[in-house]
Amino acid sequence: LAQREAQFRFILNALPVGVSWTSFGEKRESWVNDAVLRMTGLTREEAITEETYRAITDPDDWNRQAAEYARIRAGEADAFRLEKRYLRLDGTEVNVLLNVQVFRAPDGKILQEVATIADLTELKDISRRLARQEARLRFIFENVPLGISWRYTASDGTVERYINEAHLRISGLSRADVERDTVFDDITHPDDRPLQARLHAQLLAGTIREYSLDKRYVRHDGSVVWVTFTNQRRQNPDGSEEHLSTAVDITELKRVQEELAA
């Protein structure tokens, strides 16, 4: 039995996940593995005291956790999981995923409780960095005077697209308009369609990776806008593909060129 217990403790202490166990017999017993101590910054003696956890848990998270424990005590549930924050005594914050499972006697009395905590701090940091990076890119994407359209087609045919405000402004289209796949073809001047169709066919065939041309958009109000239009295509190893199109308004340049020519 001593050998088995030693093996059991070795395995649990080697886990990267925090594990705590409590028995509610005649005498309450508690045990935590080393990962719990690393994540919480508590000593082993502190880690087996419930009030200690309250002191290092974010107050809002503690209230949510207390509500879940109340459901367990009322017999409404035997388990719960939630994300919470430990505010360690050294000032650092640790984000964890807490899982709690209780085991009951036939009469419903709680006999044992097993809780695990997985450290989400690095994942949360990565998520925050990605969110900041996406926010910066979206800010740039939406504020450049260049019209940009991006289209992603997954290997299963699912399509995702994004068009910035500049491209809508240049083309005179609305967000609802661009839900139609052919809308940009529809507003392209008829005289410019054949050249673009030939270039686009070469792009899809893989003989070219991008193309550029000057073309006209005929807006819904009848006005004509000249643009320098470029389109690039990228095929991904997973079978998906991306198209990135840009449109630069050169209407004023065309007007000046016509005046100079005259």
WOUR-V669466 format. One record per pair of residues at least 6 apart in sequence whose C-alpha atoms are under 8 Angstrom apart, sorted by the first residue. I is the first residue (numbers start at 0). GAP is how many residues later the second one is. D is the distance in whole Angstrom. If there is no record, write none. Layout:
# WOUR-V669466
i & gap & d
I & GAP & D
I & GAP & D
This chain:
# WOUR-V669466
i & gap & d
8 & 24 & 8
11 & 7 & 7
11 & 21 & 6
12 & 20 & 5
12 & 21 & 5
12 & 22 & 7
13 & 20 & 8
14 & 20 & 7
15 & 19 & 6
15 & 102 & 8
16 & 18 & 6
16 & 19 & 8
16 & 99 & 7
16 & 100 & 6
16 & 101 & 5
16 & 102 & 7
17 & 14 & 8
17 & 15 & 6
17 & 16 & 7
17 & 17 & 5
17 & 18 & 4
17 & 21 & 8
17 & 98 & 5
17 & 99 & 5
17 & 100 & 6
18 & 13 & 6
18 & 14 & 6
18 & 16 & 7
18 & 17 & 7
18 & 95 & 7
18 & 96 & 6
18 & 97 & 5
18 & 98 & 7
19 & 10 & 7
19 & 11 & 6
19 & 12 & 4
19 & 13 & 6
19 & 16 & 8
19 & 94 & 6
19 & 95 & 5
19 & 96 & 6
20 & 9 & 6
20 & 10 & 5
20 & 11 & 6
20 & 91 & 7
20 & 92 & 6
20 & 93 & 5
20 & 94 & 7
21 & 6 & 7
21 & 7 & 6
21 & 8 & 4
21 & 9 & 7
21 & 90 & 6
21 & 91 & 5
21 & 92 & 7
22 & 6 & 5
22 & 7 & 6
22 & 88 & 6
22 & 89 & 4
22 & 90 & 7
23 & 86 & 7
23 & 87 & 5
23 & 88 & 6
24 & 86 & 6
29 & 18 & 6
30 & 17 & 7
31 & 12 & 7
31 & 15 & 7
31 & 16 & 7
35 & 11 & 8
35 & 81 & 7
36 & 6 & 6
36 & 7 & 7
36 & 10 & 7
38 & 55 & 7
38 & 80 & 7
39 & 16 & 8
39 & 46 & 6
39 & 48 & 6
39 & 54 & 8
40 & 47 & 6
40 & 48 & 7
40 & 49 & 8
45 & 6 & 6
46 & 6 & 7
53 & 8 & 7
55 & 30 & 5
55 & 31 & 5
55 & 32 & 6
55 & 33 & 7
56 & 27 & 8
56 & 28 & 6
56 & 29 & 5
56 & 30 & 6
57 & 26 & 7
57 & 27 & 6
57 & 28 & 6
57 & 29 & 6
60 & 22 & 8
60 & 23 & 5
60 & 24 & 7
64 & 17 & 8
67 & 12 & 7
70 & 6 & 6
71 & 6 & 6
71 & 7 & 7
74 & 33 & 7
77 & 23 & 6
77 & 24 & 5
77 & 25 & 7
78 & 20 & 7
78 & 21 & 5
78 & 22 & 4
78 & 23 & 6
79 & 19 & 6
79 & 20 & 5
79 & 21 & 7
80 & 16 & 7
80 & 17 & 5
80 & 18 & 4
80 & 19 & 6
81 & 15 & 6
81 & 16 & 5
81 & 17 & 7
82 & 12 & 7
82 & 13 & 6
82 & 14 & 4
82 & 15 & 6
83 & 11 & 6
83 & 12 & 6
83 & 13 & 6
83 & 14 & 7
84 & 8 & 7
84 & 9 & 6
84 & 10 & 5
84 & 11 & 6
85 & 7 & 6
85 & 8 & 5
85 & 9 & 6
85 & 10 & 8
86 & 6 & 5
86 & 7 & 7
87 & 6 & 7
93 & 25 & 7
93 & 26 & 7
93 & 27 & 6
94 & 24 & 6
94 & 25 & 5
94 & 26 & 5
94 & 29 & 7
95 & 21 & 6
95 & 22 & 5
95 & 23 & 5
95 & 24 & 5
95 & 25 & 7
96 & 19 & 8
96 & 20 & 5
96 & 21 & 5
96 & 22 & 7
96 & 23 & 7
97 & 17 & 7
97 & 18 & 6
97 & 19 & 5
97 & 20 & 7
98 & 16 & 5
98 & 17 & 5
98 & 18 & 6
99 & 13 & 7
99 & 14 & 6
99 & 15 & 4
99 & 16 & 7
100 & 12 & 6
100 & 13 & 5
100 & 14 & 6
101 & 8 & 7
101 & 9 & 7
101 & 10 & 6
101 & 11 & 4
101 & 12 & 6
102 & 7 & 6
102 & 8 & 6
102 & 9 & 5
102 & 10 & 6
103 & 6 & 4
103 & 7 & 5
103 & 8 & 7
104 & 6 & 6
140 & 7 & 8
140 & 23 & 7
141 & 22 & 5
141 & 23 & 6
141 & 24 & 7
142 & 22 & 8
142 & 23 & 8
143 & 22 & 7
144 & 21 & 6
144 & 103 & 8
145 & 20 & 6
145 & 21 & 7
145 & 100 & 7
145 & 101 & 6
145 & 102 & 6
145 & 103 & 8
146 & 16 & 8
146 & 17 & 6
146 & 18 & 7
146 & 19 & 5
146 & 20 & 4
146 & 21 & 7
146 & 23 & 7
146 & 99 & 5
146 & 100 & 5
146 & 101 & 6
147 & 15 & 6
147 & 16 & 6
147 & 18 & 7
147 & 19 & 6
147 & 96 & 7
147 & 97 & 6
147 & 98 & 5
147 & 99 & 7
148 & 12 & 7
148 & 13 & 6
148 & 14 & 4
148 & 15 & 7
148 & 18 & 7
148 & 95 & 6
148 & 96 & 5
148 & 97 & 6
149 & 11 & 6
149 & 12 & 5
149 & 13 & 6
149 & 92 & 7
149 & 93 & 6
149 & 94 & 5
149 & 95 & 6
150 & 8 & 7
150 & 9 & 6
150 & 10 & 4
150 & 11 & 7
150 & 91 & 6
150 & 92 & 5
150 & 93 & 7
151 & 7 & 6
151 & 8 & 5
151 & 9 & 6
151 & 88 & 7
151 & 89 & 6
151 & 90 & 5
151 & 91 & 7
152 & 6 & 5
152 & 7 & 6
152 & 87 & 6
152 & 88 & 5
152 & 89 & 6
153 & 85 & 7
153 & 86 & 4
153 & 87 & 7
154 & 83 & 7
154 & 84 & 5
154 & 85 & 5
154 & 86 & 8
166 & 79 & 8
166 & 80 & 7
167 & 6 & 6
167 & 7 & 8
169 & 55 & 7
169 & 77 & 8
169 & 79 & 7
170 & 46 & 6
170 & 47 & 8
170 & 48 & 6
170 & 54 & 7
171 & 47 & 6
171 & 48 & 7
172 & 46 & 8
172 & 47 & 8
176 & 6 & 7
177 & 6 & 8
184 & 8 & 7
186 & 30 & 5
186 & 31 & 5
186 & 32 & 6
186 & 33 & 8
187 & 27 & 7
187 & 28 & 6
187 & 29 & 5
187 & 30 & 6
188 & 26 & 7
188 & 27 & 5
188 & 28 & 6
188 & 29 & 6
191 & 23 & 6
191 & 24 & 7
195 & 17 & 8
198 & 12 & 7
199 & 11 & 8
201 & 6 & 6
202 & 6 & 6
202 & 7 & 6
202 & 8 & 8
202 & 29 & 8
202 & 30 & 7
203 & 29 & 8
208 & 23 & 6
208 & 24 & 6
208 & 25 & 8
209 & 20 & 7
209 & 21 & 5
209 & 22 & 4
209 & 23 & 6
210 & 19 & 6
210 & 20 & 6
210 & 21 & 7
211 & 16 & 7
211 & 17 & 6
211 & 18 & 4
211 & 19 & 7
212 & 15 & 6
212 & 16 & 5
212 & 17 & 7
213 & 12 & 7
213 & 13 & 6
213 & 14 & 4
213 & 15 & 6
214 & 11 & 6
214 & 12 & 6
214 & 13 & 6
214 & 14 & 7
215 & 8 & 6
215 & 9 & 5
215 & 10 & 4
215 & 11 & 6
216 & 7 & 6
216 & 8 & 5
216 & 9 & 6
216 & 10 & 8
217 & 6 & 5
217 & 7 & 7
218 & 6 & 8
224 & 24 & 7
224 & 25 & 8
224 & 26 & 6
225 & 23 & 6
225 & 24 & 5
225 & 25 & 5
225 & 28 & 7
226 & 20 & 6
226 & 21 & 5
226 & 22 & 5
226 & 23 & 5
226 & 24 & 7
227 & 18 & 8
227 & 19 & 6
227 & 20 & 5
227 & 21 & 7
227 & 22 & 7
228 & 16 & 7
228 & 17 & 6
228 & 18 & 5
228 & 19 & 7
229 & 15 & 5
229 & 16 & 5
229 & 17 & 7
230 & 12 & 7
230 & 13 & 6
230 & 14 & 4
230 & 15 & 7
231 & 11 & 6
231 & 12 & 5
231 & 13 & 6
232 & 8 & 7
232 & 9 & 6
232 & 10 & 5
232 & 11 & 7
233 & 7 & 6
233 & 8 & 5
233 & 9 & 7
234 & 6 & 4
234 & 7 & 7
235 & 6 & 8
